[in-house]
Amino acid sequence: MLFLFLKEIIMRIRVILSLIFGILWSCTSKVESITTTVTENNADALERPYVILISLDGFRWDYVEKFNPPNLSKFVESGVKAESLIPSYPTKTFPNHYTIATGMYPDSHGLVGNTHYSVKNKSVYSIGQRKKVQDGSYYGGTPIWVQANANGMVSASFFFVGSEADIKGIHPTYYYDYDGKITNDKRINQTLQWLEMPEKQRPHMITLYFSNMDDAGHRYGPNNEVEINKALQKVDSDLGVLFDAVDASELPIHIVIVSDHGMHEVKTQDLIAYDDIRNDELFIGMNNGSIINIHPKDPSKTDSIFNLLKSQENRFKVYKTENSPHFDYIPSHENWGSIQLIADDGLYFSSNNRIEGRIKYDRNITGEHGFPHQMKDMHGIFYAKGPKLKKGHTIPSFKNIHVYPLLCEILGIDPPKDIDGTLEPIKDALK
């Protein structure tokens, strides 16, 4: 009898330990256990709010106050805004969109320019090369849609840097390869269709991208008020359709509107001809406007290349990478290269062909970005509205690395531990 009693006790202990182990395993492996693209929200995700992250490329921090677009102005008044959103250096489109998507500085995620040399891949990554844009091996970090996926949450993207790539083997559940010819209204209509899907398939994390303001800023310069206002009113009208539909829905939707950078007027005399400096025999040079990354072909010649470039300084300065100005950290990612050329304040590296073309077609004024983020013209926007956010509230300017933890907080998921951003600088946006 004693033996049977002890045997029953042991069996019960084993059951209890098994249950405890199962609970602990499910908690600790929750993120790691989902390694394929989620097609249905799990039970936990069904209870979470919705987030639409909208990027308005090239939307400078002061455009709304300057031009008073009706829908965005109303949105700002009824939600939260930051005085500005501070981009990462260099203030280029791909590095900063991906910083917003991952909560990491370019130095951490490795996408250091619209065009850059990838040491790991031993090739040049460029935004115009579709196969490389869609190759997940060029992207570090964990984009917000991958983190949502890891938590059993359906996601969607109608364009965002990185969303076309198989990062960690994952795409958003629904996504489109980039095509600038697709109109804003089609992008918005698709977003509304996603929100009308059955709740198991309905995405909780959605990204949208619009390029109107960047296009106008580059072509006409940010100080051409007629053309900038025209582009702004078009975007505002399109967004108004989305705002009205979201307001009419009964879903707990949060809309977060950001931009990757601002825009600065550049005249032809502000351009520096990089062709006069480049030396394809000695180094690979990656031009991102105010900065050129230098990768010596023979690392043993780094010092001699540095001295050669120093002797050519004219409206730009030469630095060893770890001594370069304008960064919020000591740059150390191998994709930077070992030497940086930094244009003097307000100046911009370009090609001889582009400079000659501007003179030929009498285009003395355009808009550019890529400058140090200490220049206020490079600052973008942060506007947000939703059930978890304050109304009619303004917060100080903050760095774009901090958007990611806010998205995670709204979605009710934990951010990865290796991100550079924190919730602290932006938590005052929350109720």
C-alpha positions as CSV (number, residue, x, y, z in Angstrom):
1,M,0.0,0.0,0.0
2,L,2.8,2.4,0.9
3,F,4.5,1.7,-2.5
4,L,1.3,2.5,-4.4
5,F,0.8,5.6,-2.4
6,L,4.3,6.8,-3.0
7,K,4.0,6.0,-6.7
8,E,0.8,8.1,-7.0
9,I,2.5,11.0,-5.3
10,I,5.5,10.8,-7.7
11,M,3.2,10.7,-10.7
12,R,1.3,13.8,-9.4
13,I,4.6,15.6,-8.9
14,R,5.6,14.8,-12.4
15,V,2.3,16.1,-13.8
16,I,2.7,19.4,-11.8
17,L,6.3,19.8,-12.9
18,S,5.3,19.1,-16.5
19,L,2.6,21.8,-16.3
20,I,5.0,24.3,-14.8
21,F,7.7,23.5,-17.4
22,G,5.1,23.9,-20.2
23,I,4.1,27.3,-18.9
24,L,7.6,28.5,-18.5
25,W,8.6,27.2,-22.0
26,S,5.6,28.9,-23.6
27,C,6.6,32.2,-21.9
28,T,10.3,32.1,-22.7
29,S,9.9,30.8,-26.3
30,K,7.0,32.8,-27.4
31,V,9.0,35.0,-29.7
32,E,11.4,32.4,-30.9
33,S,8.7,29.7,-31.6
34,I,7.1,31.5,-34.6
35,T,9.7,31.3,-37.4
36,T,7.4,31.4,-40.5
37,T,5.1,34.2,-41.7
38,V,1.9,34.4,-39.6
39,T,-1.3,34.2,-41.6
40,E,-3.8,34.3,-38.7
41,N,-3.7,36.2,-35.4
42,N,-3.3,34.0,-32.4
43,A,-5.6,34.4,-29.4
44,D,-3.4,36.9,-27.7
45,A,-3.0,39.1,-30.8
46,L,-6.7,39.2,-31.3
47,E,-7.0,41.3,-28.1
48,R,-4.4,43.8,-29.2
49,P,-5.0,47.3,-30.7
50,Y,-4.1,48.2,-34.3
51,V,-1.3,50.5,-35.5
52,I,-1.0,52.2,-38.9
53,L,2.5,53.6,-39.3
54,I,2.6,56.2,-42.1
55,S,5.7,57.7,-43.5
56,L,5.5,61.0,-45.4
57,D,9.0,61.0,-47.1
58,G,10.8,64.4,-46.9
59,F,8.0,66.1,-44.8
60,R,9.9,68.8,-43.0
61,W,9.0,69.6,-39.4
62,D,7.5,73.0,-40.1
63,Y,5.2,72.3,-43.1
64,V,1.9,71.9,-41.2
65,E,2.3,75.1,-39.2
66,K,3.4,76.9,-42.3
67,F,0.6,75.8,-44.7
68,N,-2.2,74.6,-42.4
69,P,-3.5,71.6,-44.4
70,P,-7.0,70.9,-43.0
71,N,-6.9,67.2,-42.3
72,L,-3.4,67.0,-40.9
73,S,-4.0,70.1,-38.8
74,K,-7.2,68.6,-37.3
75,F,-5.3,65.3,-36.7
76,V,-2.5,67.1,-34.8
77,E,-5.0,69.1,-32.7
78,S,-6.8,65.9,-31.6
79,G,-3.7,63.8,-31.0
80,V,0.0,64.1,-30.0
81,K,2.7,65.8,-31.9
82,A,6.4,66.3,-31.3
83,E,8.1,69.6,-31.9
84,S,10.1,67.6,-34.5
85,L,11.5,64.1,-35.2
86,I,15.3,64.0,-35.2
87,P,16.7,61.7,-37.9
88,S,19.9,59.8,-37.8
89,Y,23.0,60.8,-39.7
90,P,23.3,60.7,-42.7
91,T,19.7,62.0,-43.1
92,K,19.0,59.8,-46.1
93,T,15.8,57.9,-46.9
94,F,16.7,54.2,-46.5
95,P,18.9,54.5,-43.4
96,N,16.2,56.5,-41.5
97,H,13.2,54.6,-42.6
98,Y,14.9,51.4,-41.5
99,T,15.9,53.1,-38.2
100,I,12.2,53.9,-37.6
101,A,11.3,50.3,-38.5
102,T,13.9,48.7,-36.2
103,G,14.6,51.2,-33.4
104,M,18.3,51.0,-34.3
105,Y,20.9,53.5,-35.4
106,P,22.3,52.9,-38.9
107,D,25.5,51.9,-37.1
108,S,23.6,49.0,-35.6
109,H,21.4,47.8,-38.5
110,G,24.0,48.3,-41.1
111,L,22.0,50.2,-43.7
112,V,24.3,53.2,-43.6
113,G,23.3,55.0,-46.8
114,N,20.9,54.9,-49.8
115,T,24.0,53.5,-51.5
116,H,26.7,51.8,-49.4
117,Y,29.3,49.1,-49.6
118,S,28.3,45.9,-47.7
119,V,31.4,44.3,-46.3
120,K,29.6,41.1,-45.4
121,N,28.1,40.8,-48.9
122,K,31.2,42.1,-50.6
123,S,29.0,44.2,-52.9
124,V,27.4,47.7,-53.3
125,Y,23.8,48.0,-52.0
126,S,21.8,50.6,-53.8
127,I,18.1,51.6,-53.6
128,G,17.8,51.2,-57.4
129,Q,18.9,47.6,-57.4
130,R,15.7,45.6,-56.8
131,K,17.4,42.2,-56.1
132,K,19.5,43.7,-53.4
133,V,16.6,45.7,-51.9
134,Q,14.7,42.4,-51.6
135,D,17.6,40.5,-50.1
136,G,17.2,40.1,-46.4
137,S,21.0,39.5,-45.9
138,Y,21.7,43.2,-46.2
139,Y,19.4,44.2,-43.3
140,G,20.2,43.9,-39.6
141,G,17.8,44.3,-36.7
142,T,14.2,43.2,-36.2
143,P,11.7,45.3,-38.1
144,I,8.4,46.0,-36.4
145,W,6.5,43.6,-38.7
146,V,8.9,40.8,-37.9
147,Q,8.5,41.5,-34.1
148,A,4.7,41.5,-34.5
149,N,5.0,38.2,-36.5
150,A,7.1,36.7,-33.7
151,N,4.2,37.5,-31.3
152,G,1.6,35.8,-33.5
153,M,0.3,39.0,-35.0
154,V,-0.7,39.5,-38.7
155,S,1.0,42.4,-40.4
156,A,0.8,44.3,-43.7
157,S,2.8,46.8,-45.6
158,F,2.0,49.0,-48.6
159,F,5.6,50.0,-48.9
160,F,8.2,50.7,-46.3
161,V,12.0,50.2,-46.4
162,G,12.8,46.5,-45.7
163,S,9.3,45.2,-46.1
164,E,10.1,43.6,-49.5
165,A,13.1,41.7,-48.0
166,D,13.0,38.3,-46.3
167,I,14.5,39.7,-43.1
168,K,15.1,36.8,-40.7
169,G,13.2,34.8,-43.2
170,I,10.0,36.9,-42.6
171,H,8.0,39.3,-44.8
172,P,4.9,41.1,-43.6
173,T,1.9,38.8,-44.0
174,Y,0.6,41.1,-46.8
175,Y,3.0,43.3,-48.7
176,Y,3.8,44.9,-52.1
177,D,7.0,45.3,-54.0
178,Y,7.7,49.0,-54.4
179,D,6.1,50.8,-57.4
180,G,6.0,54.5,-57.3
181,K,3.4,54.6,-60.0
182,I,0.8,53.2,-57.6
183,T,-1.4,56.1,-56.5
184,N,-2.0,57.2,-53.0
185,D,-5.7,56.4,-53.1
186,K,-5.0,52.8,-54.1
187,R,-2.6,52.4,-51.2
188,I,-5.3,53.9,-48.8
189,N,-8.1,51.7,-50.3
190,Q,-6.0,48.6,-49.8
191,T,-5.4,49.6,-46.2
192,L,-9.1,50.0,-45.6
193,Q,-9.7,46.6,-47.2
194,W,-7.2,45.1,-44.8
195,L,-9.1,46.6,-41.9
196,E,-12.3,45.1,-43.1
197,M,-10.9,41.6,-43.2
198,P,-12.2,38.9,-40.7
199,E,-10.5,39.5,-37.4
200,K,-8.3,36.4,-37.6
201,Q,-6.7,37.6,-40.8
202,R,-6.9,41.3,-40.1
203,P,-3.4,42.9,-39.7
204,H,-2.7,44.7,-36.4
205,M,0.5,46.3,-37.7
206,I,0.3,48.2,-41.0
207,T,2.8,50.4,-42.7
208,L,2.2,53.0,-45.4
209,Y,4.5,55.2,-47.5
210,F,3.9,58.3,-49.5
211,S,6.7,60.2,-51.5
212,N,4.8,63.3,-52.6
213,M,6.6,65.8,-50.3
214,D,10.1,64.3,-51.0
215,D,9.5,64.5,-54.8
216,A,8.3,68.1,-54.6
217,G,11.1,69.1,-52.2
218,H,13.8,67.7,-54.4
219,R,12.5,69.2,-57.6
220,Y,11.5,72.7,-56.5
221,G,13.4,73.2,-53.2
222,P,11.6,73.4,-49.8
223,N,11.3,77.2,-50.1
224,N,9.1,77.1,-53.2
225,E,5.9,77.7,-51.3
226,V,3.5,77.3,-54.2
227,E,4.8,73.8,-55.2
228,I,5.3,72.6,-51.7
229,N,1.8,73.6,-50.7
230,K,0.4,72.0,-53.8
231,A,2.0,68.7,-53.0
232,L,1.0,69.0,-49.3
233,Q,-2.7,69.7,-50.1
234,K,-2.8,66.5,-52.3
235,V,-1.3,64.3,-49.5
236,D,-3.6,66.0,-47.0
237,S,-6.7,65.2,-49.1
238,D,-5.7,61.6,-49.6
239,L,-5.0,61.2,-45.8
240,G,-8.4,62.7,-45.0
241,V,-10.1,59.7,-46.6
242,L,-8.1,57.4,-44.3
243,F,-8.7,59.5,-41.2
244,D,-12.5,59.6,-41.8
245,A,-12.7,55.8,-42.3
246,V,-10.7,55.1,-39.2
247,D,-12.8,57.5,-37.1
248,A,-15.9,55.8,-38.4
249,S,-14.7,52.3,-37.5
250,E,-15.2,50.8,-34.1
251,L,-11.6,49.4,-34.1
252,P,-9.0,50.6,-31.6
253,I,-6.8,52.0,-34.3
254,H,-3.7,54.1,-33.7
255,I,-2.3,56.2,-36.5
256,V,1.4,57.2,-36.2
257,I,2.7,59.6,-38.8
258,V,6.4,60.2,-39.3
259,S,8.9,61.4,-41.8
260,D,12.4,60.2,-42.5
261,H,14.0,63.6,-42.8
262,G,13.3,67.2,-43.8
263,M,14.7,69.2,-46.8
264,H,17.2,72.0,-47.4
265,E,17.5,74.3,-50.3
266,V,20.7,73.7,-52.3
267,K,22.1,76.0,-55.0
268,T,24.4,74.9,-57.8
269,Q,27.3,76.7,-56.2
270,D,26.8,74.6,-53.0
271,L,27.8,71.4,-54.9
272,I,31.2,69.7,-54.7
273,A,32.3,67.6,-57.6
274,Y,33.2,64.2,-56.2
275,D,34.6,63.1,-59.6
276,D,37.6,65.4,-59.0
277,I,38.4,63.4,-55.8
278,R,37.5,59.8,-56.5
279,N,40.3,57.3,-57.1
280,D,38.9,53.9,-58.2
281,E,42.3,52.3,-58.1
282,L,42.8,53.1,-54.4
283,F,39.4,53.0,-52.8
284,I,35.7,52.5,-53.1
285,G,33.8,55.8,-52.4
286,M,30.1,55.8,-51.5
287,N,28.5,59.2,-51.9
288,N,25.5,60.1,-49.7
289,G,25.5,63.8,-50.1
290,S,27.1,65.4,-47.2
291,I,29.3,62.4,-46.5
292,I,31.3,59.9,-48.6
293,N,32.3,56.6,-47.1
294,I,35.8,55.5,-48.2
295,H,36.8,51.8,-48.3
296,P,40.5,51.4,-49.1
297,K,41.0,48.5,-51.5
298,D,44.2,47.7,-49.7
299,P,43.7,48.2,-45.9
300,S,47.5,48.5,-45.4
301,K,47.3,51.8,-47.4
302,T,44.7,53.4,-45.3
303,D,47.0,56.0,-43.8
304,S,48.5,57.0,-47.2
305,I,45.0,57.3,-48.7
306,F,44.0,59.4,-45.7
307,N,47.0,61.7,-46.2
308,L,46.3,61.9,-49.9
309,L,42.7,62.9,-49.3
310,K,43.7,65.4,-46.6
311,S,46.0,67.1,-49.2
312,Q,42.9,67.6,-51.4
313,E,40.6,69.2,-48.8
314,N,38.7,71.9,-50.5
315,R,35.2,72.8,-49.0
316,F,35.3,69.4,-47.2
317,K,37.2,67.7,-44.4
318,V,38.7,64.2,-44.1
319,Y,38.4,62.1,-41.0
320,K,39.2,58.6,-39.8
321,T,35.8,57.1,-39.3
322,E,36.0,56.9,-35.5
323,N,36.8,60.6,-35.3
324,S,34.0,61.8,-37.7
325,P,31.6,64.6,-36.5
326,H,27.8,64.7,-36.5
327,F,27.2,61.2,-35.2
328,D,25.4,60.5,-31.9
329,Y,27.9,57.7,-31.3
330,I,31.4,56.6,-32.4
331,P,30.7,55.0,-35.8
332,S,32.1,51.5,-35.8
333,H,30.1,49.5,-38.4
334,E,32.3,48.0,-41.1
335,N,30.0,49.4,-43.8
336,W,31.1,52.9,-43.1
337,G,34.6,52.2,-44.3
338,S,37.7,53.5,-42.5
339,I,37.7,57.1,-43.8
340,Q,34.9,59.7,-44.2
341,L,34.8,62.8,-46.4
342,I,32.5,65.4,-44.7
343,A,31.3,68.4,-46.7
344,D,31.5,71.8,-45.1
345,D,28.2,73.2,-43.6
346,G,25.5,73.4,-46.2
347,L,27.6,71.9,-49.0
348,Y,26.8,68.7,-50.9
349,F,28.8,66.2,-52.9
350,S,27.6,65.6,-56.4
351,S,28.8,64.3,-59.8
352,N,30.2,66.4,-62.7
353,N,27.3,65.2,-64.9
354,R,24.7,66.4,-62.4
355,I,26.3,69.7,-61.9
356,E,26.6,70.3,-65.6
357,G,23.0,69.2,-66.1
358,R,21.8,71.7,-63.6
359,I,23.7,74.5,-65.3
360,K,22.5,73.4,-68.7
361,Y,18.8,73.3,-67.8
362,D,19.0,76.4,-65.5
363,R,18.0,74.5,-62.4
364,N,20.0,76.5,-59.9
365,I,17.8,75.6,-56.9
366,T,16.7,72.2,-55.7
367,G,16.2,70.5,-52.4
368,E,18.4,67.9,-50.7
369,H,18.8,66.0,-47.5
370,G,21.6,63.9,-46.0
371,F,23.0,66.8,-44.0
372,P,23.8,66.5,-40.3
373,H,20.7,66.2,-38.2
374,Q,21.9,69.1,-36.1
375,M,20.6,71.2,-39.0
376,K,16.9,71.9,-38.2
377,D,15.9,71.7,-41.8
378,M,16.7,68.0,-41.6
379,H,14.1,67.4,-38.9
380,G,10.9,65.5,-39.7
381,I,7.5,65.0,-38.1
382,F,5.9,62.9,-35.5
383,Y,2.1,63.0,-35.2
384,A,0.0,60.3,-33.5
385,K,-3.6,59.6,-32.5
386,G,-5.4,56.7,-30.9
387,P,-7.1,55.4,-27.8
388,K,-3.8,55.0,-25.8
389,L,-2.5,58.4,-26.7
390,K,-3.1,61.9,-25.3
391,K,-5.1,64.5,-27.1
392,G,-4.0,68.0,-28.0
393,H,-0.6,67.3,-26.5
394,T,2.9,68.4,-27.6
395,I,6.1,66.6,-26.6
396,P,9.7,67.8,-27.2
397,S,11.7,66.8,-30.2
398,F,13.1,63.3,-30.0
399,K,15.3,60.9,-32.0
400,N,13.6,58.6,-34.4
401,I,15.1,55.5,-32.7
402,H,12.5,55.9,-30.1
403,V,9.4,55.4,-32.4
404,Y,9.9,51.6,-32.3
405,P,9.4,51.1,-28.6
406,L,6.3,53.2,-28.7
407,L,4.9,51.0,-31.4
408,C,5.6,48.0,-29.3
409,E,4.0,49.6,-26.3
410,I,0.8,50.3,-28.2
411,L,0.7,46.8,-29.7
412,G,1.3,45.3,-26.2
413,I,4.5,43.4,-27.3
414,D,8.0,43.6,-25.9
415,P,10.7,45.2,-28.1
416,P,13.9,43.3,-28.8
417,K,16.6,43.8,-26.2
418,D,19.2,45.0,-28.7
419,I,17.5,48.1,-30.0
420,D,19.0,51.6,-29.4
421,G,15.7,53.3,-28.7
422,T,13.8,53.5,-25.4
423,L,10.3,54.4,-24.4
424,E,11.5,57.0,-21.9
425,P,11.9,60.1,-24.2
426,I,8.4,59.5,-25.7
427,K,6.3,58.0,-22.9
428,D,4.7,61.4,-22.3
429,A,2.7,60.8,-25.5
430,L,0.8,58.0,-23.7
431,K,-2.3,58.5,-21.5
